[in-house]
Amino acid sequence: MTHGIDDEMMHRCLVLAERGRLNVTPNPMVGCVVVKRGKIVGEGYHKRFGGHHAEVYALRQAGMSANGATLYVSLEPCAHVGKTPPCVNAIIAAGVKRVVAATHDPNAIVSGKGIRMLRASGIDVQVGVLRKEAEKLNEKYIVAMKSRRPYVGLKIAQTLDGKIADLHRNSKWITGEESQRYVHQLRAAYEAVLVGAGTVVKDDPDLTVRLVQGRAPTRIVIDGSLRIPIGARMFRTNGGRTLVLTRAASLERKRRHVLRLEANGIQVFGVRTSAPLSAGIIRQVLGMLGITSVLVEGGSRIFSRFLDEGIADRIHYFIAAKMFGRGLSSFESKTGRTVGSPIVLDDTSVRRLGTDIYVEGRPVDNKSGKRR
């Protein structure tokens, strides 16, 4: 089989994998195609967290045609028992002759194991077709597995002059409907969403996924002094689990409030520090709690904390064609930045969402030239 056909079929795997974006987190997106005599006889993708893997759907569709066929998959087939049986067993049992994988599984515990098992069974295995494209697709999963920390994205909705709220601190709604719909897609694609207490008190968001069909993220509030009201909307609406991170001193001092929160199913965690919870500490605690990716949605102090500390893997900017002149800025650095030492965006993409502009990229500290 030629490399051209390998590229074509792997591209199809990536297209299929993308279909699971809003429902598989914290799992990776995976697509699979079974090909025999140059024709696709089966295909599938991982549809939801806890559900069957892409290889299972593709092999089921292929049926007996899988015998002697080539199986293309965007991530190394699993060789361990998790929520589902190992995919390598199904591939071997189906009589597949050749397996082409885009990339190894980044999880150090299992990486390469599936490939070794397939080769030990006499199956020809090739790894690396469209590797870069496959790794970009599952960037959040790869960072979490390799770095053992959550992947951090910042979602900032602002005006042309950089304001996330007007002079009265009003922020609903700066951007239009298409941007709001895309925000809900982002929420579904991240395992968790995070806001500061000020955002909860002022805006009273519910932080759910309503405008698209997708999984509900874990909701996290950073509240060092435990000032969020028990009647906040996010505590009353159905969604993913809800966590509050606070200082240990506040947790002990406001025990009655904590008990009321916990009675409503909210988990409260105290961190022993007298200073405001830093972005580094927040990321560390979330990693200890098993969170693999988090979308930070505000407000200004939280954004500034993460950017000043270099704790951001990607920024999602939604820019409305409006100007306030005065208001709350999205980012206020403690030290300030000069023309020669800004934070810049790398790997940038730009597109229109209705009347808004969407800019996405990876923040780079221009002082060192290193990606954050």
C-alpha positions as CSV (number, residue, x, y, z in Angstrom):
1,M,0.0,0.0,0.0
2,T,1.4,3.4,-0.9
3,H,2.1,6.3,1.4
4,G,-0.4,8.4,-0.4
5,I,-3.2,6.0,0.5
6,D,-1.9,5.8,4.1
7,D,-2.1,9.5,4.4
8,E,-5.6,9.6,2.9
9,M,-6.9,6.9,5.2
10,M,-5.3,8.5,8.3
11,H,-6.8,11.8,7.4
12,R,-10.2,10.1,7.4
13,C,-9.4,8.8,10.9
14,L,-8.7,12.3,12.1
15,V,-11.9,13.6,10.6
16,L,-13.8,10.8,12.3
17,A,-12.0,11.4,15.6
18,E,-13.1,15.1,15.6
19,R,-16.7,14.0,15.8
20,G,-16.2,13.0,19.4
21,R,-14.7,16.3,20.6
22,L,-17.7,17.4,22.7
23,N,-18.3,14.0,24.5
24,V,-15.1,12.1,25.1
25,T,-13.1,14.3,27.5
26,P,-10.9,13.3,29.5
27,N,-10.3,10.6,26.9
28,P,-8.6,11.4,23.7
29,M,-10.4,11.7,20.4
30,V,-9.8,8.6,18.2
31,G,-10.9,7.6,14.7
32,C,-10.4,4.2,13.0
33,V,-10.7,2.9,9.4
34,V,-10.5,-0.7,8.2
35,V,-9.4,-1.0,4.5
36,K,-9.3,-4.0,2.3
37,R,-8.1,-4.0,-1.4
38,G,-8.1,-0.2,-1.3
39,K,-11.7,0.2,-0.1
40,I,-13.0,1.2,3.3
41,V,-15.0,-1.7,4.8
42,G,-15.4,-0.3,8.3
43,E,-14.9,2.9,10.2
44,G,-15.7,4.3,13.6
45,Y,-14.8,6.8,16.3
46,H,-14.8,7.1,20.1
47,K,-18.2,8.6,20.7
48,R,-18.4,9.2,24.4
49,F,-16.4,8.8,27.6
50,G,-16.8,5.3,28.9
51,G,-18.1,4.0,25.6
52,H,-16.6,1.7,23.0
53,H,-13.4,2.7,21.4
54,A,-13.0,3.6,17.7
55,E,-11.4,0.2,16.7
56,V,-14.4,-1.7,18.1
57,Y,-16.9,0.2,15.9
58,A,-14.7,-0.1,12.8
59,L,-14.2,-3.8,13.3
60,R,-17.9,-4.5,13.9
61,Q,-18.8,-2.7,10.7
62,A,-16.1,-4.5,8.7
63,G,-17.2,-7.9,10.0
64,M,-15.4,-10.8,8.2
65,S,-13.8,-8.4,5.8
66,A,-11.4,-7.3,8.6
67,N,-9.5,-10.6,8.0
68,G,-6.4,-9.8,6.1
69,A,-7.2,-6.0,6.1
70,T,-5.3,-2.9,7.1
71,L,-6.5,-1.0,10.1
72,Y,-5.8,2.7,10.4
73,V,-6.1,4.4,13.8
74,S,-5.2,7.9,15.0
75,L,-3.8,6.7,18.4
76,E,-2.0,3.5,19.4
77,P,-4.6,0.8,20.2
78,C,-5.0,0.2,23.9
79,A,-3.6,-3.0,25.5
80,H,-5.1,-2.5,29.0
81,V,-8.4,-3.2,30.7
82,G,-10.1,0.1,31.5
83,K,-13.8,0.9,31.1
84,T,-13.7,-1.3,28.0
85,P,-11.6,-4.5,27.0
86,P,-8.2,-4.0,25.2
87,C,-8.6,-3.1,21.6
88,V,-5.5,-5.1,20.6
89,N,-7.3,-8.3,21.5
90,A,-10.2,-7.4,19.1
91,I,-7.7,-6.5,16.3
92,I,-5.8,-9.7,16.7
93,A,-9.0,-11.8,16.8
94,A,-10.3,-10.1,13.7
95,G,-7.3,-11.3,11.7
96,V,-6.1,-7.8,10.7
97,K,-2.8,-8.1,8.7
98,R,-1.5,-4.6,9.1
99,V,-2.0,-1.7,11.5
100,V,-1.1,1.9,10.8
101,A,-1.2,4.3,13.9
102,A,-0.6,8.0,13.8
103,T,1.1,8.2,17.2
104,H,2.0,6.2,20.3
105,D,-0.2,6.6,23.4
106,P,1.5,9.4,25.5
107,N,0.6,7.6,28.7
108,A,4.0,6.4,29.9
109,I,2.4,3.4,31.7
110,V,1.0,1.9,28.6
111,S,2.9,3.6,25.7
112,G,4.2,1.1,23.2
113,K,2.5,-1.9,24.9
114,G,-0.2,-2.1,22.3
115,I,2.3,-1.9,19.4
116,R,4.4,-4.7,20.9
117,M,1.5,-7.0,21.4
118,L,0.4,-6.5,17.8
119,R,3.9,-7.2,16.5
120,A,4.2,-10.2,18.7
121,S,1.1,-11.6,17.1
122,G,2.7,-11.3,13.6
123,I,0.9,-8.1,12.6
124,D,2.8,-5.5,10.6
125,V,2.7,-2.2,12.4
126,Q,3.7,1.3,11.3
127,V,3.6,4.3,13.5
128,G,3.9,8.0,12.6
129,V,1.6,8.7,9.6
130,L,0.2,12.3,10.1
131,R,1.8,12.3,13.6
132,K,1.8,16.1,13.9
133,E,-1.9,16.4,13.0
134,A,-2.9,13.7,15.4
135,E,-0.9,15.2,18.2
136,K,-2.4,18.6,17.6
137,L,-5.9,17.1,17.7
138,N,-5.3,15.6,21.2
139,E,-3.0,18.4,22.5
140,K,-4.8,18.5,25.9
141,Y,-4.6,14.8,26.4
142,I,-1.0,14.6,25.5
143,V,0.0,17.5,27.8
144,A,-1.9,15.9,30.7
145,M,-0.3,12.5,30.2
146,K,3.3,13.6,29.5
147,S,3.5,16.5,32.0
148,R,1.2,15.0,34.7
149,R,-0.7,18.3,35.0
150,P,-3.9,19.9,33.6
151,Y,-3.8,21.6,30.2
152,V,-4.9,25.2,30.8
153,G,-6.9,27.3,28.4
154,L,-8.0,30.9,29.0
155,K,-11.3,32.0,27.5
156,I,-11.5,35.8,27.2
157,A,-14.4,37.7,25.8
158,Q,-13.6,41.4,25.3
159,T,-14.1,44.6,23.3
160,L,-11.7,45.9,20.7
161,D,-10.1,48.1,23.5
162,G,-9.5,45.1,25.7
163,K,-12.4,45.5,28.2
164,I,-14.2,42.4,29.6
165,A,-16.8,44.6,31.5
166,D,-18.0,48.3,31.3
167,L,-17.3,50.9,33.9
168,H,-20.2,49.5,36.0
169,R,-18.7,46.0,35.8
170,N,-21.5,44.8,33.5
171,S,-20.3,42.1,31.1
172,K,-23.5,40.4,29.6
173,W,-23.3,40.2,26.7
174,I,-20.2,41.6,25.1
175,T,-20.0,39.0,22.3
176,G,-22.7,37.7,20.0
177,E,-24.6,34.4,19.7
178,E,-22.1,32.6,17.5
179,S,-19.3,33.3,20.0
180,Q,-21.5,32.2,22.9
181,R,-22.3,28.9,21.1
182,Y,-18.6,28.3,20.5
183,V,-17.8,28.9,24.1
184,H,-20.2,26.1,25.0
185,Q,-18.3,23.9,22.5
186,L,-15.1,24.8,24.4
187,R,-16.7,24.0,27.7
188,A,-17.7,20.5,26.5
189,A,-14.2,19.9,25.1
190,Y,-12.4,20.8,28.4
191,E,-12.8,18.5,31.4
192,A,-13.4,21.5,33.7
193,V,-14.3,25.2,33.7
194,L,-12.9,27.7,36.3
195,V,-13.9,31.2,37.5
196,G,-13.1,33.4,40.4
197,A,-15.4,34.3,43.2
198,G,-15.9,37.8,41.8
199,T,-17.4,36.4,38.6
200,V,-19.8,34.3,40.5
201,V,-20.9,37.2,42.8
202,K,-21.3,39.7,39.9
203,D,-22.4,37.6,36.9
204,D,-24.0,34.5,38.6
205,P,-23.1,32.2,35.7
206,D,-24.2,28.5,35.6
207,L,-21.2,27.3,33.5
208,T,-23.2,24.6,31.9
209,V,-23.3,23.3,28.2
210,R,-26.7,24.3,26.8
211,L,-26.2,25.7,23.3
212,V,-24.6,22.5,21.9
213,Q,-25.0,18.8,22.6
214,G,-22.0,17.9,24.8
215,R,-20.8,16.6,28.1
216,A,-21.1,18.8,31.2
217,P,-17.7,20.0,32.6
218,T,-16.7,20.0,36.2
219,R,-17.3,23.5,37.6
220,I,-14.6,25.1,39.7
221,V,-14.6,28.3,41.7
222,I,-11.6,30.0,43.2
223,D,-12.8,31.7,46.4
224,G,-10.0,32.4,48.9
225,S,-12.4,34.0,51.5
226,L,-15.5,31.9,50.9
227,R,-17.7,34.8,50.0
228,I,-19.8,33.1,47.3
229,P,-23.5,32.8,48.2
230,I,-25.1,29.4,48.8
231,G,-27.9,30.5,46.3
232,A,-25.5,31.0,43.4
233,R,-27.0,29.7,40.1
234,M,-24.2,27.3,39.5
235,F,-25.0,25.6,42.8
236,R,-28.7,25.2,41.8
237,T,-28.4,24.1,38.1
238,N,-27.7,20.6,36.9
239,G,-24.3,20.0,35.4
240,G,-21.0,18.4,36.2
241,R,-19.7,18.2,39.7
242,T,-18.9,21.5,41.4
243,L,-15.7,22.2,43.4
244,V,-14.6,25.2,45.4
245,L,-10.9,25.9,46.2
246,T,-10.3,28.2,49.1
247,R,-7.7,28.9,51.8
248,A,-7.6,26.4,54.7
249,A,-8.0,29.3,57.2
250,S,-11.3,30.3,55.5
251,L,-12.5,26.8,55.5
252,E,-11.9,26.5,59.2
253,R,-13.3,30.0,60.0
254,K,-16.5,29.5,57.9
255,R,-17.3,25.9,58.8
256,R,-21.0,26.5,58.8
257,H,-21.0,27.9,55.3
258,V,-18.8,25.0,54.2
259,L,-21.3,22.5,55.6
260,R,-24.1,24.2,53.7
261,L,-22.2,24.0,50.5
262,E,-21.3,20.4,51.0
263,A,-25.0,19.6,51.8
264,N,-25.7,20.8,48.3
265,G,-23.2,18.4,46.8
266,I,-20.4,20.9,46.4
267,Q,-16.9,19.8,47.2
268,V,-14.8,22.3,49.1
269,F,-11.0,22.0,49.3
270,G,-8.7,24.1,51.5
271,V,-5.1,25.1,50.6
272,R,-2.8,26.1,53.4
273,T,-1.6,29.5,52.3
274,S,-2.1,33.1,53.6
275,A,-1.6,34.6,50.2
276,P,-4.1,34.6,47.3
277,L,-4.2,31.2,45.6
278,S,-1.6,31.4,42.8
279,A,-2.1,30.0,39.4
280,G,0.6,27.5,40.1
281,I,-1.0,26.2,43.2
282,I,-4.4,26.0,41.5
283,R,-3.0,24.0,38.7
284,Q,-1.2,21.7,41.2
285,V,-4.3,21.1,43.2
286,L,-6.4,20.4,40.1
287,G,-3.8,17.9,39.0
288,M,-3.9,16.1,42.4
289,L,-7.7,16.0,41.9
290,G,-7.3,14.2,38.6
291,I,-8.4,17.1,36.4
292,T,-6.7,16.8,33.0
293,S,-7.8,20.1,31.3
294,V,-9.4,23.3,32.5
295,L,-10.9,26.3,30.7
296,V,-10.4,29.5,32.8
297,E,-13.3,31.9,32.1
298,G,-12.5,34.8,34.4
299,G,-12.4,37.3,35.7
300,S,-9.6,39.8,35.2
301,R,-7.6,38.9,38.4
302,I,-7.7,35.3,37.5
303,F,-6.6,35.9,33.9
304,S,-3.8,38.2,35.1
305,R,-2.6,35.6,37.7
306,F,-2.4,32.8,35.1
307,L,-0.7,35.0,32.4
308,D,1.8,36.6,34.9
309,E,2.8,33.2,36.1
310,G,3.0,31.7,32.7
311,I,0.3,29.1,33.5
312,A,-1.5,29.0,30.2
313,D,-1.2,26.5,27.3
314,R,-3.7,28.2,25.0
315,I,-5.8,31.4,24.9
316,H,-9.2,31.6,23.3
317,Y,-10.0,35.3,22.5
318,F,-13.5,36.4,21.5
319,I,-13.3,40.0,20.4
320,A,-16.5,42.0,19.9
321,A,-16.6,45.0,17.4
322,K,-17.2,47.4,20.3
323,M,-15.3,49.8,22.4
324,F,-16.1,51.0,26.0
325,G,-13.3,53.5,26.6
326,R,-13.4,52.8,30.3
327,G,-14.0,49.5,32.1
328,L,-12.4,46.4,33.4
329,S,-9.4,45.2,31.4
330,S,-8.9,41.5,30.6
331,F,-5.3,41.5,31.7
332,E,-3.4,43.7,34.1
333,S,0.2,42.5,34.6
334,K,1.8,43.2,38.0
335,T,5.1,44.2,36.3
336,G,3.8,45.6,33.1
337,R,5.2,44.8,29.6
338,T,7.2,46.9,27.1
339,V,7.2,46.9,23.4
340,G,10.3,44.6,23.5
341,S,9.0,42.1,26.1
342,P,5.3,41.4,25.4
343,I,3.4,38.1,25.7
344,V,2.7,37.1,22.1
345,L,0.6,34.4,20.6
346,D,2.2,31.5,18.6
347,D,0.4,28.9,16.5
348,T,-2.3,31.5,15.9
349,S,-5.6,31.1,14.1
350,V,-8.1,33.8,13.4
351,R,-11.7,33.6,12.1
352,R,-15.0,35.4,12.2
353,L,-17.9,34.4,14.5
354,G,-20.8,36.5,13.3
355,T,-19.7,40.1,14.0
356,D,-17.0,39.0,16.4
357,I,-13.4,38.0,15.8
358,Y,-12.0,34.8,17.3
359,V,-8.3,34.5,17.9
360,E,-6.7,31.4,19.3
361,G,-3.0,30.8,20.0
362,R,-0.3,29.6,22.4
363,P,1.1,32.3,24.7
364,V,4.9,32.9,24.4
365,D,6.9,35.0,26.8
366,N,9.0,37.2,24.4
367,K,11.6,37.8,27.1
368,S,12.9,34.2,26.7
369,G,11.2,33.1,23.5
370,K,9.9,30.0,25.3
371,R,6.4,28.7,25.0
372,R,4.5,28.9,28.2
